[in-house]
């Protein structure tokens, strides 16, 4: 197994836990064009690597991320330039769709993704963390839907995913005002699962949660993520029908036998990746 290397990210794998680190600390981890593409590549690798059972997303430096790199934004005009306005608009739409797909790679990844957030998480950072399965933060974390302050509508996931996490009313307040809110408020409104006192405690706590997930049946964890994502976007009836079909195909696995046998023997089950 070869772990890929990236220009803007760090990637490691230990004890079935993949750690993806935003790694442009000198630029406050602003998400430039390279980082956008590498995020998708990293989570494709996590998805395709059997030894990786769960992923942790964190960041180097003072900030989690300052959001989309403004130099990248300023360069969009040249990127989509065309003497036909219709074709220029089509190119811009395709750029936006590609950026959306980059972040959706966290959801598309069959393994759970845990975001461990410290410092500022700004603009595109909100789009990024709302794609994770769970979010945790240190007390120094702060958040803002910054797009409104640069005269644009957030377009890569915040306005679509955040209401499903925290509800319409508070999402609208945060999106319309662009105000900064801290870790404790983020926990109270349901954006965060838990707040830790320090960055060190955050990483230790999230690693422990990831280790607990990694010890479970990988097939069952992947199926559970599939079902939760499906149920979020479909009716109860449709979701019940889907899980019936899924388990008709996946239930009779070696993982089920291993888990039941270990439980009866009061042992820790061992599972194939």
C-alpha positions as CSV (number, residue, x, y, z in Angstrom):
1,X,0.0,0.0,0.0
2,X,1.4,3.4,-1.0
3,X,0.1,6.5,0.7
4,X,-0.1,9.4,-1.8
5,X,1.6,12.7,-1.1
6,X,0.1,16.1,-1.7
7,X,1.2,19.7,-2.1
8,X,-1.5,21.2,0.2
9,X,-2.5,18.3,2.4
10,X,-0.9,15.8,4.8
11,X,-2.2,12.2,4.7
12,X,-1.3,9.4,7.2
13,X,-2.8,6.0,8.1
14,X,-2.3,4.3,11.4
15,X,-4.4,1.7,13.2
16,X,-7.0,1.8,10.4
17,X,-7.5,5.6,11.0
18,X,-6.7,7.9,8.0
19,X,-5.8,11.5,9.0
20,X,-6.2,14.2,6.4
21,X,-4.6,17.5,7.4
22,X,-5.1,20.8,5.6
23,X,-1.5,22.0,5.2
24,X,-1.1,25.6,4.1
25,X,-0.6,27.1,7.5
26,X,1.3,30.1,6.1
27,X,-1.9,31.0,4.1
28,X,-4.3,30.2,7.0
29,X,-5.1,27.0,5.1
30,X,-7.0,29.0,2.4
31,X,-8.4,26.6,-0.1
32,X,-6.7,27.3,-3.4
33,X,-7.3,25.4,-6.6
34,X,-4.8,22.7,-5.8
35,X,-6.3,22.1,-2.4
36,X,-9.8,21.7,-3.8
37,X,-8.6,19.0,-6.2
38,X,-6.4,17.3,-3.5
39,X,-9.3,17.1,-1.0
40,X,-11.2,15.0,-3.5
41,X,-8.2,12.8,-4.3
42,X,-7.5,12.2,-0.6
43,X,-11.0,11.1,0.2
44,X,-11.1,9.0,-2.9
45,X,-8.0,7.3,-1.6
46,X,-9.6,6.8,1.8
47,X,-12.7,5.3,0.2
48,X,-10.7,2.9,-2.0
49,X,-8.2,1.8,0.6
50,X,-9.6,-1.2,2.6
51,X,-7.1,-0.6,5.5
52,X,-8.6,2.9,6.1
53,X,-11.8,2.3,8.1
54,X,-12.4,5.9,9.3
55,X,-11.0,9.3,8.5
56,X,-10.2,12.3,10.6
57,X,-10.0,15.8,9.0
58,X,-7.9,18.4,10.8
59,X,-5.5,21.3,10.0
60,X,-2.1,22.6,10.6
61,X,-1.3,26.1,11.9
62,X,-3.4,28.7,13.7
63,X,-6.6,28.4,11.6
64,X,-8.6,25.4,10.5
65,X,-9.2,27.3,7.2
66,X,-9.8,30.8,6.0
67,X,-12.1,29.4,3.3
68,X,-11.7,29.7,-0.4
69,X,-8.5,31.4,-1.5
70,X,-9.3,34.9,-2.7
71,X,-6.6,34.8,-5.4
72,X,-8.4,31.8,-6.8
73,X,-11.7,33.7,-6.8
74,X,-10.1,36.6,-8.6
75,X,-8.7,34.3,-11.2
76,X,-12.1,32.8,-12.1
77,X,-12.7,35.4,-14.8
78,X,-9.7,34.4,-16.8
79,X,-10.5,30.7,-16.3
80,X,-13.9,30.9,-17.8
81,X,-13.3,33.6,-20.4
82,X,-15.0,33.1,-23.7
83,X,-16.2,35.5,-26.5
84,X,-19.6,33.9,-26.1
85,X,-21.4,34.9,-22.9
86,X,-23.5,31.8,-22.9
87,X,-20.4,29.6,-23.1
88,X,-18.7,31.7,-20.4
89,X,-21.6,31.2,-18.0
90,X,-21.7,27.5,-18.8
91,X,-18.0,27.2,-17.9
92,X,-18.5,29.0,-14.6
93,X,-21.4,26.7,-13.8
94,X,-19.1,23.7,-14.4
95,X,-16.5,25.2,-12.2
96,X,-19.0,25.6,-9.4
97,X,-20.3,22.1,-9.9
98,X,-16.7,20.7,-9.7
99,X,-16.1,22.5,-6.4
100,X,-19.3,21.1,-5.0
101,X,-18.2,17.7,-6.1
102,X,-14.9,18.1,-4.3
103,X,-16.6,18.6,-1.0
104,X,-19.2,15.9,-1.7
105,X,-16.3,13.5,-1.8
106,X,-16.4,13.5,2.0
107,X,-20.0,12.2,1.8
108,X,-19.3,9.9,-1.0
109,X,-16.5,8.3,0.9
110,X,-17.9,5.1,2.4
111,X,-15.9,5.6,5.6
112,X,-17.1,8.0,8.3
113,X,-15.3,11.3,8.3
114,X,-14.7,13.1,11.7
115,X,-13.8,16.8,11.5
116,X,-11.5,18.1,14.3
117,X,-11.7,21.9,14.2
118,X,-9.6,24.5,15.9
119,X,-9.2,28.2,15.4
120,X,-11.1,30.0,12.6
121,X,-13.4,28.0,10.3
122,X,-14.5,30.6,7.7
123,X,-16.6,30.6,4.6
124,X,-15.7,27.6,2.5
125,X,-14.6,25.9,5.7
126,X,-18.3,25.7,6.8
127,X,-19.1,24.1,3.4
128,X,-16.3,21.6,4.1
129,X,-17.2,20.5,7.6
130,X,-20.9,20.1,6.9
131,X,-19.9,17.3,4.6
132,X,-18.3,15.4,7.5
133,X,-20.2,12.8,9.4
134,X,-19.4,14.4,12.8
135,X,-17.8,17.6,13.9
136,X,-15.7,18.3,17.0
137,X,-13.9,21.4,18.1
138,X,-11.6,23.0,20.6
139,X,-12.9,25.9,22.7
140,X,-10.9,28.4,20.6
141,X,-12.8,27.5,17.4
142,X,-14.9,30.1,15.7
143,X,-17.2,29.9,12.7
144,X,-18.7,32.3,10.1
145,X,-20.6,32.0,6.9
146,X,-18.5,34.7,5.3
147,X,-19.8,34.7,1.8
148,X,-22.4,37.4,2.5
149,X,-19.6,39.8,3.4
150,X,-17.9,39.5,0.0
151,X,-21.1,40.0,-1.9
152,X,-21.9,36.4,-2.9
153,X,-24.2,33.6,-2.2
154,X,-22.6,30.5,-0.6
155,X,-22.7,28.0,-3.4
156,X,-20.8,24.8,-2.5
157,X,-23.0,23.2,0.2
158,X,-23.5,25.3,3.3
159,X,-27.0,26.5,2.4
160,X,-28.0,23.0,1.5
161,X,-26.5,21.0,4.3
162,X,-26.5,23.3,7.3
163,X,-30.3,23.6,7.6
164,X,-30.5,19.8,7.9
165,X,-28.0,20.0,10.8
166,X,-29.2,23.0,12.8
167,X,-32.5,24.0,11.3
168,X,-33.8,26.8,9.1
169,X,-34.1,29.7,11.5
170,X,-30.5,29.8,12.9
171,X,-29.1,28.9,9.5
172,X,-30.8,31.9,8.0
173,X,-29.6,34.2,10.8
174,X,-26.0,33.1,10.3
175,X,-26.1,33.2,6.5
176,X,-27.8,36.7,6.4
177,X,-25.6,38.3,9.0
178,X,-22.2,36.6,8.5
179,X,-21.7,36.9,12.3
180,X,-18.9,35.0,14.0
181,X,-20.0,32.4,16.5
182,X,-17.9,30.3,18.9
183,X,-17.5,26.7,19.7
184,X,-20.0,26.6,22.6
185,X,-22.8,28.2,20.5
186,X,-21.9,25.8,17.6
187,X,-22.4,22.9,20.1
188,X,-25.7,24.4,21.4
189,X,-27.2,24.7,17.9
190,X,-26.1,21.2,16.9
191,X,-23.3,21.9,14.5
192,X,-20.8,20.3,16.8
193,X,-21.0,16.9,18.6
194,X,-18.6,18.0,21.4
195,X,-16.2,20.8,22.5
196,X,-12.8,20.0,24.0
197,X,-10.9,22.4,26.2
198,X,-7.7,22.4,24.1
199,X,-6.5,21.4,20.7
200,X,-4.5,18.6,22.2
201,X,-7.6,17.3,24.0
202,X,-9.5,17.6,20.8
203,X,-7.2,15.4,18.8
204,X,-6.9,12.9,21.6
205,X,-10.7,12.7,22.0
206,X,-11.4,12.5,18.2
207,X,-8.8,9.8,17.8
208,X,-10.5,7.8,20.6
209,X,-13.8,8.1,18.8
210,X,-12.3,7.1,15.5
211,X,-10.6,4.1,17.1
212,X,-14.0,3.0,18.4
213,X,-15.5,3.2,14.9
214,X,-12.5,1.4,13.4
215,X,-13.0,-1.5,15.7
216,X,-16.5,-2.2,14.4
217,X,-17.5,-4.3,11.4
218,X,-16.3,-2.3,8.3
219,X,-19.1,-3.6,6.2
220,X,-21.7,-2.6,8.7
221,X,-20.1,0.9,9.2
222,X,-20.1,1.5,5.4
223,X,-23.8,0.3,5.2
224,X,-24.8,2.5,8.2
225,X,-23.3,5.6,6.5
226,X,-25.0,4.7,3.2
227,X,-28.4,4.4,5.0
228,X,-28.0,7.6,7.1
229,X,-27.1,9.7,4.0
230,X,-30.0,8.1,2.1
231,X,-32.5,8.7,4.8
232,X,-31.6,12.3,5.2
233,X,-32.7,13.0,1.6
234,X,-35.6,10.5,1.2
235,X,-38.9,9.7,2.9
236,X,-39.1,7.2,5.7
237,X,-41.0,4.7,3.5
238,X,-38.3,4.9,0.8
239,X,-35.5,4.6,3.4
240,X,-37.1,1.5,5.0
241,X,-37.4,-0.1,1.6
242,X,-33.8,0.6,0.8
243,X,-32.5,-0.8,4.1
244,X,-34.6,-4.0,3.5
245,X,-32.9,-4.4,0.1
246,X,-29.5,-3.6,1.5
247,X,-29.7,-6.1,4.3
248,X,-31.1,-8.7,2.0
249,X,-27.9,-8.4,0.1
250,X,-25.3,-7.6,2.9
251,X,-26.7,-9.1,6.2
252,X,-25.4,-12.6,5.9
253,X,-21.7,-11.7,6.0
254,X,-18.7,-13.1,7.8
255,X,-18.8,-9.9,10.0
256,X,-22.1,-10.9,11.4
257,X,-20.8,-14.4,12.4
258,X,-17.6,-12.9,13.8
259,X,-19.5,-10.3,15.9
260,X,-22.0,-12.8,17.3
261,X,-19.3,-15.5,18.0
262,X,-17.1,-12.9,19.8
263,X,-20.1,-11.6,21.8
264,X,-21.0,-15.1,23.1
265,X,-17.4,-15.8,24.0
266,X,-17.0,-12.3,25.5
267,X,-14.1,-11.6,23.2
268,X,-13.2,-8.7,20.9
269,X,-14.2,-9.5,17.3
270,X,-11.8,-9.3,14.5
271,X,-13.0,-8.2,11.1
272,X,-11.6,-8.2,7.5
273,X,-11.0,-4.8,6.1
